[in-house]
Amino acid sequence: MTGGVGVIQTLNAYTSPLPAAITPPPITRLRTIKPLYAIAAETKEIRVCTNKPCRRQGSMEILQVLSGINPPNIAVNSCGCLGRCGAGPNLVILPGATYMKHCATAARAAEIMAAVTGYDLGSWKTCLEALSMRKKAEIEIENGDFSTAEILLSEAIGLNPVGGLHYLYKDRSIARLGMKNTIDALQDAIEASRLAPKYPEAHTCKGDALMAMEQFEAAGDSYSMALELDPSIRTSKSFKARIAKLQEKLTTTNC
């Protein structure tokens, strides 16, 4: 890593590439759907249809739930129409193109994750409980009540959910940083990045904690990692503000 200077140079040198044509992987429509437990070991992605008919039946809600309880090794993404619109919301599990219908409730999301991962249903109901606490905590963070948010997130982490744990540590890092508890905020960000090394927000939170501790070069390394994992954040106002602040601090420090 090249630290703060590196991430600043990367942003300054960036020119937007021409969009490349994206060809989605083929999805074979199966006449017979094999049991979900048979594909548990090979599953890597769940795609939820967010086309208009499925959206009207609640697919955005199921997408949010699955995206909030997924383990780091299972991606959850939206997709276009999967057919079978009358039986929606629909989703497909890849690889293997296993289709699921009537996926409209949090309980159904738990059932799907249980079958996909091999963990028992009770474990995923615990994940739903932790997710509910996290959503409440995020509201408290938005309202500036970091102490209440930390309590909620600590309770959720104490449930030891099998999915979504990295999100909880990331959010608690934000809450603790808001409380000026920089050391614990850094530890939570490190734990989030350990659980999910390819989760950009964990590295951003780590950079924020390091900035608060005036470890500017290390903060630059963390921001660089976040940018490497998700190049789209270079256009984010919040990320640009972080880099501007980092550049200011590095300039002041080097004077």
Secondary structure, 3 states (H helix, E strand, C coil): CCHHHHHHHHHHHCCCCCCCCCCCCCCCCCCCCCCHHHHCCCCCEEEEECCHHHHHCCHHHHHHHHHHHCCCCCEEEEECCCCCHHHCCCEEEECCCEEECCCCCHHHHHHHHHHHHCCCHHHHHHHHHHHHHHHHHHHHHHCCCHHHHHHHHHHHHHCCCCCCHHHHHHHHHHHHHHCCCHHHHHHHHHHHHHHCCCCHHHHHHHHHHHHHCCCHHHHHHHHHHHHHHCHHHHHCHHHHHHHHHHHHHHHHHHC
